[in-house]
Amino acid sequence: MKNILLFGAGKSATSLIDFLITNAPRLKWHVTVADQDLMLIKSKTGKSYYATPVELDIKNQTARHQLIQETDLVISLLPPSLHILVAKDCLQYRKNLLTASYIDEEVRKLEKEIEAAGLLFMYEMGLDPGIDHMSAMKLIHSIEKKGGQIFSFKSYCGGLISPESIDNPWQYKVSWNARNIVLSGSTGATYKEKGKIRELSYEQLFDHNKTIHVPGLGKMAYYPNRDSLAYMNIYKLQEIATFMRATLRFPDFCEGWNALIKLGLTDDAHKKQTDHLSYFDWATQNLKGNKNSEPHDEFVAQHLGVSSKSKVIRQLKYLGLLNGDQINLGEQTNAAVLEHVVQDKLKMEPQDKDMIVMLHEIEFERRSMATRMHSYMIVQGEDNVRTAMAKTVGLPLGILAKLILQDKISLTGLHIPVMPEVYNPVLKELEDYDIRFEESFE
């Protein structure tokens, strides 16, 4: 019997654990799920004969080594900064590694050793990154195979709340790691548009005027992701005029988040004492003037250049940032406090459903005819546990794990899933779980 070791049992792990346990009897494997929260693991593995929950401090090297030595394949859903611990162990004990996180510089340093050991380390094997790469490369290869010349590529993806569950002025609820939400976009973005390299600072990203139409949903806002240019070589689209990867949100979210940035509440560099500090004093820490000379909403509205009756002020009130309640979280960065607020005020209720939206817009020329292709995917969650986010992050990892253990993947080295050997079978099986794309042409 084969053994699969999964590090991490958080929000994104639910569907992956379900997949691994469901397939265990037929494919003769056993799953070990390791996390610091034993009760959390047990809530997801239940009493399955094919799953072993293990309480683990990931920094306990001895315990970590023992688990990795005893397994055939490792999947990591840990916070990104901890992947390198697992990666080095997998290299030492000659185990293949799968993760949904981005390739970083630390694992890049191991690339030659991974290849020499004949191992497969597949990174960016989730949703975004993951399904975005696979679906985009399938389209790109198909267009090029038919003689098309691509001159514009734009890819959008968002983890959103389903319209039926929207009941707050943010049009958003937390379906994945709240810290990632708070820090999203903090490094700014670089992309290419009409032949020119565009660089946006964090302060410029959340301009709610940038919108795109999504079939069935209407107008949605977007902001560019990180460094889009890094993927031009990987996608082999180095010469095209426009290349951008972006995140989707409902428009109201971007407008509100822009206000939080202006107030300086997303800073993660400096700590301050929050005991006996009110949310209003925290939210206005960077604003000049007499805070007590006028109502709280008037004071903040004036500095943001909006009306005290505006949607932005309603959003700040909804988060509780204009009241006198005390924070009392000890010494924290602004980002950590905001993470706490978002996790509490924008949490999904048991009946809420999330939604994943992905859209590729590719413009190409074939036989002297310009064509614009739209390929889009909308996935709905079941509830606040079996979310669309968990489904789209976890299932690609589970399907690839199955293919590797069935010896259907011969690839070795450090990769992301942009090759037909991976994307064809994975995308095909994802359709069995209603994760599929619709296409239209202009």
N, C-alpha and C positions, 0 to 999 in steps of 0.2 A: 504494500500500500504506500502510495506517495504521500508526502507531507508538505503542506503549504503553511508558511508562517506569515501572519499579517500583523504588522505593527500599527496600532492606532484603531480605536473603535468609535471615533467621533461621528459627527453628523454625516460625513460623506461615506462612511463605511457600511451603512445599513444594507443597501442593495447588494453590495459586494459580498457581505457575509451571507445574505440570503442565497445568492447565486452559488457560492462555494459549498454551502451545506446542502442545497437542493441537488446539486450534481455529484455530491460525494459518493452515494451508494452505487450509482451507475459507472462512474469513472474511477472508483476505488482510490479515493484520497481522503486524507484527514486534515482538518484545519486547526491551527493553533492561533488564537487571537490574543495578543499581548497589549496591555494598556495599563496606565497607572490607576484607572478606575475599574475595579473588578465588577462592581454592580452594573456599571454601564455595559461591559462586555456581556455579562449574563443576560441582560435585558435584550440583547440582540442574538445571542446564540441559543437561548432557551435551554432545554434539556437534551439537545441533540447529541446523539452518540458520536457523531462525526466532527464535533468541535470541542476543543479544550480551551477554556478561558484561563489566562495567566496574568496575575497582577505583577506589573513590572515597572521599575524605575529605569527608563531607557538609558540613563547614564551609568547604570550598574553594569560595568563591562563584563564581569564574570557571568552574570545571569544572561546577559545578551548573547555572549559567545556560546553558551550552552544551547540556547534555543536555536541559533543559526546553524550550529554544527549538526543538529538533529533533523534539519529540514531539507527539502529538495528545491524549494523555490521561496523567495522572500518578496513580499509586497509591503511597501511602506506608505502609510497615510499619516505620517508624523508631520509636525510643523517643519517647514523647509530647512530651517537651520540645523535640524537633527539628522537629516538624511545622510550627511557625510559620515556619521558614526556607523550607520548601518552599511553604507557603501564600502567602507574600508574593511568591515568585518566580512562582508560577502566576498570581497576580493581575496581576503586571507583564507577563507574556508571554501572558496570555489563554488559560490552559489549565484544563480541568476537573480537579478533584482528588477522589480517593476515599481514605478511610482508615477503619480499624477503631477508631480511638481516639475518646475522648470529646471533645466540643466544649469548649474551654477559653476563658478570658476573653480571651486574646490574639487568637484567631481571631474571637471574637465582635466585637471592635473593627473587623474588616474587613467585617462583614456588609453594610453599605450599599454599599460599593465592589464587593463580589462581585455583588450584585444589579444594580447599575448597569452592570456589565461584561457582564451576560447569561451569567454562568458558573454552573456547578453545582459546589458544594463539598459532597459528601456525607460526613459524619462518622458514626461509630458504625455502620459497615456491616460488622461482623464477626459474632461469635457473641453475646457479652454484653459490650458492647452490639452489637446488630445483629439477629440472628435473634430474640432476645427481643422487640425492638420490633415487628418485622414480624408475628410470629405472634400477639403480644398484640393488636395493633391489628386484625388480621383477625378475631379472636374478638370483640373489643369492638364493632366495626362490625356484625358479624353479629347479635349479641345486640340491639343498639340498633335495627337495621333491623327486627327482629321484634317490637319493642315492649317489650323487656326493660329493667328498671331495675336497673342494677348498684349494689350497695352494699358489695361487698368485692372487692378485687383483690390477689392475692399471686402473685409470680413468683419462681421459684427456678432457679438454674443453677449447675452445677459442672463443672470440668475435673478428672476423677478418674482413678484407675487401674482398669482392668477387674478384677473380682473374681478372675479366673483368674491375674492377675499380681501379686496382693497377697502379699508374702513378707516384710513388715517390720511392726513394731509400730505404725507411723504410719498404715498403710493408705493410703499416698500415695506418689506418685512425680512427678517434675517433667516435665511435658509442654509447658511454655511458659516464659516468661521468669521465671527464678528470683528476680530482684529484685522483680518484681511480686508474687510469692507472699509474699516476706518483708514487704513493705510493705502488703499487702492489709489493709484495715480500720483502718489506723493513724490515720485521721482521724475514727474513730468513725462513727456512723450516726444518721440521723433518718428516722422513718417515722410513719405514722398508724395507730392501732389503736383501733377502737370509739369513734371520735370524738375521741380524744386524741392529741396530738403526743407521740411518744416519742423521747427522745434518749439514746443509749447512748455511753459513752466507749469507747475502745479496750480498756480493761481489763475492760469488761463484755461485749464482743462474743462471745467464744469460750466461752460457757456451753454445754457439751455437752448440757444438758438440753432445749434447744430442738430438737425433732425433727419430722419429717414422714414419712409413708409414701409411698414411690415404688413403683408397680406393678413387680413382677419383681425388685426390689432390697431391699424392706423398709424398715426405719427408717433415716433419714439425718438428720444434724445440719445446721443452717443458722445463718447469722448475717446480719443485715440489711446491705445495701450502702449506703455513702455517704449521699447525700441523696435518698431516695426521693421526697420531696415535690416536687422539681424536675420530676418527670415527670407530676405530676397534671394540670397545665395542658396539657402536650403530648398526653397521652392523653385530654384533655377529661373528666376524672373528678374535677374540683375538689371536688365536694360529697359524695363517698362517705365512709363512716365508716372504712373500713380500706383502706390502700394501702401495700404494702411490696414492695420488690425485695430478694432475698437470695441469698447464695452457699451452695451445697451442699457438704458434706464427709461422709466417713464419720465416725461419732461419735468414734473414737479420736483422729483428727487434732485436733479442737477441744480435747480435753482436754490433749493434749500441747502444743499451741500456747499454751494458756492459761498453762502452766508457763513457757514461754520468755518470755512477756510479764511474768510476775511476777518473773522473774530479771533483767529489764531488757535482754534480749539482742536486742530488735528496734529499739532506739533508733538513729536515723539522724542525730542532731544533733551528736554530739560524737565527735571522733576520739581514739584512743589508740594508743600504740606496741604492736605485737603481736610484735615480734621478741623471741625468748627468753621469750615468755609462754606458759604452758601453757594448754590448753583448759580444764582444771579451774579454774585461777586466773581465767581470763577469764569462765567461766560463773558463778563465785561472787563476782565483783568487787563486787557490791552487797550481799553477805550479811555480817552481823556475826558475830563469834565466832572461835574458834581452829579453823581448817580442818584442822589436823593432829592434833586431839585425838581424832578418830574417823574411821572409814572415809569415803571420799568420798560414797558413796551415802547413808550414814546422815546425814551433815552436810546434804546438799541436801534429803533427804526431810524432815528435821525442819523446815527453813525453809519448805518447800512444804506442810507439814501432811499428808503422805502416808506410807505405809509404804515402807521401803527395798526391799520386794519388789513394789511397785506397778507398774502398767503405765507410769505416767509416768516412773519411774526407769529402767525398761527402755528407754523411748523416748530419754531423754537419753543413756543408755549407747550405744544404737545410733548416735547421732550423734557419738559419741566425745567428749562434753563432760565426762566424769568421769575422763578419763585424763590422763596427764602429758605427752602429745605437745605439741610446741611449734607455735605458729601460724605465725610468721615471714612475715607478710604486710605488714610495714611499718606505717605509720600508717593506721588504718582505723576506720570507725565500727563499732559493734556489728552494725548491720544488714548491713554489707558482709561482715563475718566470717561471720555466719549465712548469708548468701547463698552464700558459698564452701562452707560445710559442707553446706547443703541440696543444692547442685548436685552435690557429690561423693557424699554418703551416700544421697541419695534419687533418684539418676539412673535413668533407664529403661535397662534392658539391651536388646540388639538384638531379643530375642524378645518383649519386653513389649508389651502393648497398653493404650492409654489408653481413656477412655470419657467422653463428654459426656452429661450428664443435664440436661434442662430440664423444668420443670413449671410450668404456670399453674393457679392455683386461683381461679375467679371465682364469686362468689355473686350471684345476681340474682333479681328477682321479675318474673314475667310472668303476667298474668291471675290475680292474687292467689295465685299459687303460687310458693313459694320454691324455687330450684334451685341446686345447687352443681355446677359443671362442673370437671372435671380434664382438662387437655390436656397430654400429656407426650411427650417425645422422648428416645430413647436412641440414641447413635451410638457405634459401636465403631471403634477405630483398627486399622490393619493391622499395624504394627510401631512401632519407636521413631522412625522418620523420617516415614512416612506416617500421622500420628496423626489421631485424631478431632478434636483441637484445630486442627491445620493445615487439615483439611478444612472445619470449620465456620466458621473465621475467614476462610479464603481464598476459598472458592467464592462466597459472596455478593458479594464484591468483583469477582471475575472475571465473574460473570453480569451485574452491573450495568454493568461496563465494556463488555461485549458489547452490551447494550441501548443504551447511549449511542452507541457507534460505529456502530450500525445505525439511528440516528436514531429509536429507539422511545421515547425519554424526552425530553420537552420542558421539564422542570422546570429552573428556574434559582434561584440564591440559595444560602444556607447552610442545610443541612437535616440531619435524621436520617431514617431510612427508615420513616415512619409513615403514608405515603399509599398508597392502592390502586394508583396508577400504578407504584409501585415494588414494594410487597410482593406483589402478586398474581403478576406474572411471575417474580419471584425465588423465592418459595416454591414455585411450581409446578415450576420447573426443578430446585430442590434435591431434589425427590422422585426425580428421575432418578438421584441419587447416594445414595439411601436415607437422606435427611435428611427425615423426615416426622413428623407428630404423630398420636398416638392420642387419642381423646376418650371420656370417660365422664361420665354425669350421675347425680346423686342427687336 
